[in-house]
Amino acid sequence: MRKLMIYILALVLICFLIPILFTTGRKEQTVAKEITENEVVSETVTTDYDYREYNIVRLLHTETNEIEEVNLDEYLYHVVSAEMPANFEMEALKAQAVVARTYTIYKIKHKNHDNADICDSHLCCQAWISKEDRLSKWDENERESNWNKIVACVNVTKGKIITYQGEPINAFFHSNSGGMTEMPVNVWGGTGYPYLQAVETSGEDAYTQYASELEIIKQELVDKIKEKHADISIDWSVEKPIEILEYTDGNRVKTIRFGNLNLSGVEVRTLLGLRSANFTFEIIGDSVKFSVKGYGHGVGMSQTGADSLAKQGKNYEEIIKHYYTGVEIVNFTGS
């Protein structure tokens, strides 16, 4: 009887201790895993990449004319958050980070400002927004997650830039190509760049930036053109008072005739405030309606196109190589 009681006590004790031992082991493993993952995240966020002479960007704030010195990747947090919606796919945001980094280094190497490397205006260089202003424009419940998402996309691509024949490219980008990008020679003239060709992108018609319209009274149209060309004259009674004469490689208007005057599609876009030079027109009574595809100059990476490609399963390197022909994505080593 005594031996039986000892066996029962021993069995109860074993049954009590075994769960404790296994639970403790699992807790220790879980904690160890969490610490390891946190260490990796911390290292990813805090480790600075050595861009050598390009570590610090001299940023011109155009409103105040003040110059701020900022770490390159910290500068990119503000650029990417200003240039691309935070709800875009991660791979699109990574592509934007690499493109913006490349564009920044190119601008530093080919300075456009006397005492600064780059400015905060999208009309001159690339957009920039303070963290405070950026957060205020997002819904309160999305602010932290949106900012962390953009920071992660910049950090995970630290050091990566786009090169052509060993040199950083002039990495132009725009909002929406309207289905096909444009060659720079058709926008700004000159000789162009071999890595900036006209390429197609599917899926851009799903974005609000894809299509827009402008309907304008005939006399107002003439008045707007007269601001730049005083000698314009349009006889609205003829069969073709306005006529598109030539298209570009990217299916944009290259040359259009208004009465006695031939203008480039790019100039018409500027004069009338159209979203792009990819447009058609229709004369309706006393008005002219312009139907526009795309948003921006159309050169380089389309931002909505990048998001569309990411939704199709493309990674950021594939997205970049789709828009920039014959390029490499490398770790920047300076000069």
C-alpha positions as CSV (number, residue, x, y, z in Angstrom):
1,M,0.0,0.0,0.0
2,R,2.8,2.4,0.9
3,K,4.6,1.7,-2.5
4,L,1.3,2.3,-4.3
5,M,0.9,5.7,-2.6
6,I,4.5,6.6,-3.6
7,Y,3.9,5.7,-7.2
8,I,0.7,7.8,-7.3
9,L,2.4,10.8,-5.8
10,A,5.3,10.4,-8.2
11,L,2.9,10.2,-11.2
12,V,1.0,13.3,-10.0
13,L,4.3,15.2,-9.6
14,I,5.4,14.2,-13.1
15,C,2.1,15.3,-14.6
16,F,2.4,18.6,-12.9
17,L,6.1,19.3,-13.9
18,I,6.0,18.3,-17.6
19,P,3.6,21.1,-18.8
20,I,5.7,23.7,-16.8
21,L,8.9,22.5,-18.5
22,F,7.5,22.5,-22.0
23,T,5.7,25.9,-21.5
24,T,8.9,27.5,-20.2
25,G,10.8,26.2,-23.2
26,R,8.3,27.6,-25.6
27,K,8.3,31.0,-23.9
28,E,12.1,31.2,-24.0
29,Q,12.0,30.3,-27.7
30,T,9.3,32.9,-28.4
31,V,11.1,35.6,-26.5
32,A,14.4,34.7,-28.2
33,K,12.7,34.9,-31.6
34,E,11.1,38.3,-30.9
35,I,14.4,39.7,-29.7
36,T,16.2,38.4,-32.8
37,E,13.5,39.9,-35.1
38,N,13.6,43.2,-33.3
39,E,17.4,43.3,-33.6
40,V,17.1,42.8,-37.3
41,V,14.4,45.5,-37.7
42,S,16.5,47.9,-35.6
43,E,19.6,47.2,-37.6
44,T,17.7,47.8,-40.9
45,V,16.3,51.1,-39.6
46,T,19.4,52.6,-37.9
47,T,22.3,51.4,-40.1
48,D,23.4,54.2,-42.3
49,Y,24.7,53.5,-45.8
50,D,27.9,55.3,-46.7
51,Y,27.2,57.4,-49.7
52,R,30.6,59.1,-49.2
53,E,30.6,62.6,-50.6
54,Y,26.8,62.3,-51.1
55,N,25.8,61.5,-47.5
56,I,24.5,65.0,-46.9
57,V,22.1,66.7,-49.3
58,R,21.9,70.5,-49.3
59,L,18.2,71.1,-49.8
60,L,16.8,74.5,-50.9
61,H,13.4,75.3,-49.5
62,T,12.0,77.5,-52.2
63,E,9.4,79.3,-50.0
64,T,11.9,80.6,-47.5
65,N,15.0,80.5,-49.7
66,E,16.7,78.6,-46.8
67,I,19.1,75.7,-47.3
68,E,18.9,72.7,-45.0
69,E,21.5,70.0,-44.7
70,V,20.0,66.5,-44.4
71,N,21.0,62.9,-44.5
72,L,20.3,61.5,-48.0
73,D,17.9,58.7,-47.0
74,E,16.1,60.8,-44.4
75,Y,15.6,63.3,-47.2
76,L,14.1,60.5,-49.3
77,Y,11.5,59.8,-46.6
78,H,10.0,63.2,-47.3
79,V,10.4,62.9,-51.1
80,V,8.7,59.5,-51.5
81,S,5.9,60.6,-49.2
82,A,5.4,63.7,-51.3
83,E,5.7,62.0,-54.7
84,M,3.7,58.7,-54.3
85,P,0.5,57.8,-52.4
86,A,1.3,55.7,-49.4
87,N,-1.5,53.2,-50.3
88,F,0.4,52.2,-53.4
89,E,2.0,48.7,-53.4
90,M,5.3,48.2,-51.5
91,E,7.2,47.3,-54.7
92,A,6.0,50.5,-56.3
93,L,7.2,52.6,-53.3
94,K,10.5,50.8,-53.3
95,A,10.9,51.6,-57.0
96,Q,10.1,55.3,-56.3
97,A,12.7,55.3,-53.5
98,V,15.4,54.0,-55.8
99,V,14.4,56.4,-58.6
100,A,14.3,59.4,-56.3
101,R,17.7,58.4,-54.8
102,T,19.2,58.1,-58.3
103,Y,17.6,61.4,-59.4
104,T,19.0,63.1,-56.3
105,I,22.6,61.9,-56.8
106,Y,22.3,62.9,-60.5
107,K,21.2,66.4,-59.5
108,I,24.1,66.7,-57.0
109,K,26.6,65.7,-59.7
110,H,25.0,68.1,-62.2
111,K,24.1,71.1,-60.0
112,N,21.3,73.4,-61.0
113,H,21.4,75.7,-57.9
114,D,24.2,77.9,-56.8
115,N,24.5,77.0,-53.2
116,A,22.2,73.9,-53.0
117,D,22.2,70.4,-54.4
118,I,18.5,70.2,-55.1
119,C,15.3,72.1,-54.2
120,D,11.9,71.1,-52.8
121,S,9.8,72.1,-55.9
122,H,8.4,69.4,-58.2
123,L,8.4,72.0,-61.0
124,C,12.2,72.2,-60.8
125,C,13.6,69.1,-59.1
126,Q,11.3,66.8,-57.1
127,A,8.7,67.3,-54.4
128,W,9.4,67.3,-50.7
129,I,7.1,67.6,-47.7
130,S,7.8,67.9,-44.0
131,K,6.8,65.0,-41.8
132,E,4.4,67.2,-39.9
133,D,2.6,68.4,-43.0
134,R,2.6,64.9,-44.5
135,L,1.0,63.4,-41.4
136,S,-1.6,66.1,-41.2
137,K,-2.8,65.2,-44.7
138,W,-3.4,61.6,-43.8
139,D,-6.3,60.2,-41.7
140,E,-5.3,60.0,-38.1
141,N,-5.6,56.2,-37.9
142,E,-3.3,55.8,-40.9
143,R,-0.5,58.2,-40.1
144,E,1.9,56.0,-38.3
145,S,1.4,53.0,-40.6
146,N,1.7,55.1,-43.7
147,W,4.9,56.8,-42.5
148,N,6.5,53.6,-41.4
149,K,5.6,52.0,-44.7
150,I,7.5,54.7,-46.6
151,V,10.5,54.6,-44.3
152,A,10.7,50.9,-44.7
153,C,10.7,51.1,-48.5
154,V,13.5,53.7,-48.4
155,N,15.5,51.7,-45.8
156,V,15.2,48.3,-47.5
157,T,16.6,49.8,-50.7
158,K,19.5,51.7,-49.0
159,G,22.4,52.3,-51.3
160,K,20.6,51.1,-54.5
161,I,20.7,53.4,-57.5
162,I,20.1,53.0,-61.3
163,T,23.1,53.3,-63.6
164,Y,23.6,53.2,-67.4
165,Q,27.1,52.4,-68.5
166,G,28.3,52.8,-65.0
167,E,26.9,56.3,-64.4
168,P,23.8,57.3,-62.4
169,I,20.9,58.1,-64.8
170,N,18.7,61.2,-65.0
171,A,15.8,59.3,-63.5
172,F,12.8,61.2,-64.7
173,F,9.3,60.1,-63.5
174,H,5.7,61.3,-63.7
175,S,2.2,60.5,-62.5
176,N,0.5,58.6,-65.3
177,S,1.7,57.9,-68.8
178,G,-1.7,57.4,-70.4
179,G,-0.6,53.9,-71.4
180,M,2.8,54.8,-73.0
181,T,5.7,56.8,-71.9
182,E,7.5,59.5,-73.9
183,M,11.0,60.1,-75.2
184,P,12.6,63.3,-73.7
185,V,13.6,64.7,-77.1
186,N,9.8,65.1,-77.8
187,V,9.3,67.1,-74.6
188,W,12.5,69.2,-74.1
189,G,14.3,68.7,-77.4
190,G,18.1,68.0,-77.4
191,T,19.6,64.6,-78.1
192,G,17.8,62.6,-75.4
193,Y,19.0,59.7,-73.3
194,P,19.3,56.1,-74.6
195,Y,17.8,54.7,-71.5
196,L,14.6,56.8,-71.8
197,Q,12.5,55.2,-74.5
198,A,8.8,55.1,-75.1
199,V,7.4,51.9,-73.4
200,E,3.8,50.7,-72.8
201,T,2.2,50.0,-69.5
202,S,-1.1,48.2,-69.0
203,G,-3.6,49.0,-66.2
204,E,-3.1,52.7,-65.9
205,D,-6.7,53.4,-67.0
206,A,-7.8,52.2,-63.6
207,Y,-6.4,55.4,-61.9
208,T,-8.0,58.8,-61.6
209,Q,-5.0,60.4,-63.2
210,Y,-5.5,58.6,-66.5
211,A,-8.3,60.7,-68.0
212,S,-9.4,64.3,-67.8
213,E,-11.2,66.9,-69.9
214,L,-11.2,70.6,-70.6
215,E,-14.0,72.4,-72.4
216,I,-13.2,76.0,-73.3
217,I,-15.0,78.8,-75.2
218,K,-13.5,79.4,-78.7
219,Q,-12.7,83.1,-77.9
220,E,-11.1,82.1,-74.6
221,L,-9.0,79.6,-76.4
222,V,-7.8,82.2,-78.8
223,D,-7.1,84.7,-76.0
224,K,-5.0,82.1,-74.1
225,I,-2.8,81.4,-77.2
226,K,-2.5,85.2,-77.9
227,E,-0.8,85.6,-74.5
228,K,2.2,83.9,-76.2
229,H,1.5,84.4,-79.9
230,A,-0.2,87.7,-80.7
231,D,-0.5,86.9,-84.4
232,I,-2.8,83.9,-84.1
233,S,-5.9,83.9,-86.2
234,I,-8.5,81.2,-86.4
235,D,-11.2,81.1,-89.0
236,W,-13.9,78.9,-87.4
237,S,-15.9,78.6,-90.6
238,V,-13.4,76.5,-92.5
239,E,-13.5,72.6,-92.4
240,K,-10.5,72.2,-90.2
241,P,-9.8,75.3,-88.1
242,I,-7.7,73.1,-85.8
243,E,-5.8,70.1,-86.9
244,I,-3.3,67.6,-85.4
245,L,-0.5,67.3,-87.8
246,E,2.0,64.9,-86.2
247,Y,2.3,62.5,-83.2
248,T,5.3,61.6,-81.1
249,D,6.7,58.1,-80.4
250,G,4.6,58.0,-77.2
251,N,1.4,58.8,-79.1
252,R,1.3,62.4,-77.9
253,V,0.6,65.4,-80.0
254,K,3.8,66.6,-81.6
255,T,2.5,69.4,-83.8
256,I,-1.0,70.9,-84.0
257,R,-2.3,73.7,-86.1
258,F,-4.5,76.4,-84.7
259,G,-5.7,78.5,-87.6
260,N,-2.5,80.1,-89.1
261,L,-0.2,78.9,-86.3
262,N,1.6,75.5,-85.8
263,L,2.3,74.7,-82.1
264,S,3.9,71.8,-80.3
265,G,1.7,69.6,-78.2
266,V,3.9,70.4,-75.2
267,E,3.3,74.1,-75.6
268,V,-0.4,73.7,-76.0
269,R,-0.4,71.6,-72.8
270,T,1.3,74.5,-71.0
271,L,-0.9,77.3,-72.5
272,L,-4.2,75.6,-71.7
273,G,-3.2,73.8,-68.5
274,L,-3.8,70.3,-69.8
275,R,-2.6,67.4,-67.8
276,S,-0.5,66.0,-70.7
277,A,0.2,66.4,-74.4
278,N,-1.7,63.2,-75.1
279,F,-5.0,64.7,-76.2
280,T,-7.7,64.8,-78.8
281,F,-10.1,67.6,-79.4
282,E,-13.7,68.1,-80.5
283,I,-15.4,71.3,-81.7
284,I,-18.8,71.6,-80.1
285,G,-20.8,74.7,-81.0
286,D,-19.0,77.7,-79.5
287,S,-16.6,75.5,-77.5
288,V,-13.6,73.2,-78.0
289,K,-13.4,70.1,-75.8
290,F,-10.0,68.5,-75.1
291,S,-9.9,64.9,-73.9
292,V,-6.6,64.1,-72.2
293,K,-4.9,60.9,-71.3
294,G,-2.2,60.7,-68.6
295,Y,-0.8,63.2,-66.2
296,G,2.7,64.7,-66.5
297,H,5.5,65.0,-69.1
298,G,5.4,61.2,-69.7
299,V,9.2,60.7,-69.5
300,G,10.7,57.8,-67.4
301,M,8.8,55.9,-64.7
302,S,5.0,56.3,-64.5
303,Q,4.0,56.2,-60.8
304,T,0.6,54.7,-61.4
305,G,2.2,52.4,-64.0
306,A,4.6,51.2,-61.3
307,D,1.7,50.5,-59.0
308,S,-0.1,48.6,-61.7
309,L,3.0,46.5,-62.4
310,A,3.4,45.8,-58.7
311,K,-0.2,44.6,-58.6
312,Q,0.7,42.3,-61.5
313,G,3.4,40.7,-59.3
314,K,6.5,42.6,-60.5
315,N,9.2,43.5,-58.0
316,Y,10.8,47.0,-57.8
317,E,13.8,46.0,-59.9
318,E,11.5,44.6,-62.7
319,I,9.5,47.8,-62.5
320,I,12.5,50.0,-62.9
321,K,14.0,48.0,-65.7
322,H,10.6,48.2,-67.5
323,Y,10.8,52.0,-67.6
324,Y,14.5,52.5,-68.0
325,T,16.1,50.6,-70.9
326,G,19.4,48.8,-70.6
327,V,20.1,50.0,-67.0
328,E,21.6,48.2,-64.0
329,I,20.6,48.5,-60.3
330,V,23.7,48.6,-58.2
331,N,25.0,49.6,-54.7
332,F,26.3,53.1,-54.9
333,T,30.0,53.4,-54.2
334,G,30.6,57.2,-54.7
335,S,31.8,59.4,-57.5
